[in-house]
Amino acid sequence: MIAIFAAAILALASGLPSNCVGCSFANRDLRGADLSNAHYVGASFARSDLRNANFHNAELAGADFNGADLRGADFSGAHLAGINLRHARIAGARFAAAELAGIDVRDVLEGASDADLRGLLHACAGCDMRGGNVAGRNLNGISIPGGDLRGARANGVRLEGADLEGVDFKNADLRNADLRNARLCSYNTGSSAGSEIGCLTFEGADLHGADLRGVTICRQRQCTPLDAATLRAHAHSDLAGATLP
């Protein structure tokens, strides 16, 4: 009964239904709207003004925020799998404990601060960053397992201590990138064969000046340093020009 009452209040206050699949709220002025705990699966908020909107614990899988103004919005605890953030503005947006998987952030990178990007990419599995520009950014400690950075401009990027398990850096510009102590591979040792579940690729990437010292491979949460020969075998690259373990 309390949940139903809360949903009714939400709908009344925001002018939106509290539950909707595939609905369009595009081009709306929703500044400061309280949409916490709402269910908007596959909904479109394209080009809407959502500054300081509250999406706390909302279900937003597959939602479209293309071109939306999300500055100051609160997405903490929200389910954001498969959302589209292309061209969105995220300065000051909060993503703590949000479920971030398979989201498209290709046009978000250049317009956000380092702190904003670290907040967004704190645990972003399979995120699409193809061709993005993170050159010179401080992204130390981010977690982007399975991320797609093919063709990315990442010269001078700082990724020290980052979780890069399974990331695709094919044809990326990684000159002078700092990847020290990053996690690159992980194995599932539950089977006798110890099947690999994720290791990045540097195929075709420019790694001149990149620092790969201390990078690790992990098995059952036990991470050990990779030697140069093993790293080359896993990375699908001769790693020419890089500083190796």
Rosetta blueprint (number, residue, H / E / L):
1 M L
2 I H
3 A H
4 I H
5 F H
6 A H
7 A H
8 A H
9 I H
10 L H
11 A H
12 L H
13 A H
14 S H
15 G L
16 L L
17 P L
18 S L
19 N E
20 C E
21 V E
22 G L
23 C L
24 S E
25 F L
26 A L
27 N L
28 R L
29 D E
30 L L
31 R L
32 G L
33 A L
34 D E
35 L L
36 S L
37 N L
38 A L
39 H E
40 Y E
41 V E
42 G L
43 A L
44 S E
45 F L
46 A L
47 R L
48 S L
49 D E
50 L L
51 R L
52 N L
53 A L
54 N E
55 F L
56 H L
57 N L
58 A L
59 E E
60 L L
61 A L
62 G L
63 A L
64 D E
65 F L
66 N L
67 G L
68 A L
69 D E
70 L L
71 R L
72 G L
73 A L
74 D E
75 F L
76 S L
77 G L
78 A L
79 H E
80 L L
81 A L
82 G L
83 I L
84 N E
85 L L
86 R L
87 H L
88 A L
89 R E
90 I L
91 A L
92 G L
93 A L
94 R E
95 F L
96 A L
97 A L
98 A L
99 E E
100 L E
101 A E
102 G L
103 I L
104 D E
105 V L
106 R L
107 D L
108 V L
109 L L
110 E L
111 G L
112 A L
113 S L
114 D H
115 A H
116 D H
117 L H
118 R H
119 G H
120 L H
121 L L
122 H L
123 A L
124 C E
125 A E
126 G L
127 C L
128 D E
129 M L
130 R L
131 G L
132 G L
133 N E
134 V L
135 A L
136 G L
137 R L
138 N E
139 L L
140 N L
141 G L
142 I L
143 S E
144 I L
145 P L
146 G L
147 G L
148 D E
149 L L
150 R L
151 G L
152 A L
153 R E
154 A L
155 N L
156 G L
157 V L
158 R E
159 L L
160 E L
161 G L
162 A L
163 D E
164 L L
165 E L
166 G L
167 V L
168 D E
169 F L
170 K L
171 N L
172 A L
173 D E
174 L L
175 R L
176 N L
177 A L
178 D E
179 L L
180 R L
181 N L
182 A L
183 R E
184 L E
185 C E
186 S E
187 Y E
188 N E
189 T L
190 G L
191 S L
192 S L
193 A L
194 G L
195 S E
196 E E
197 I E
198 G E
199 C E
200 L L
201 T E
202 F L
203 E L
204 G L
205 A L
206 D E
207 L L
208 H L
209 G L
210 A L
211 D E
212 L L
213 R L
214 G L
215 V L
216 T E
217 I E
218 C E
219 R E
220 Q L
221 R L
222 Q E
223 C E
224 T E
225 P E
226 L L
227 D L
228 A H
229 A H
230 T H
231 L H
232 R H
233 A H
234 H H
235 A H
236 H L
237 S L
238 D L
239 L L
240 A L
241 G L
242 A L
243 T E
244 L L
245 P L
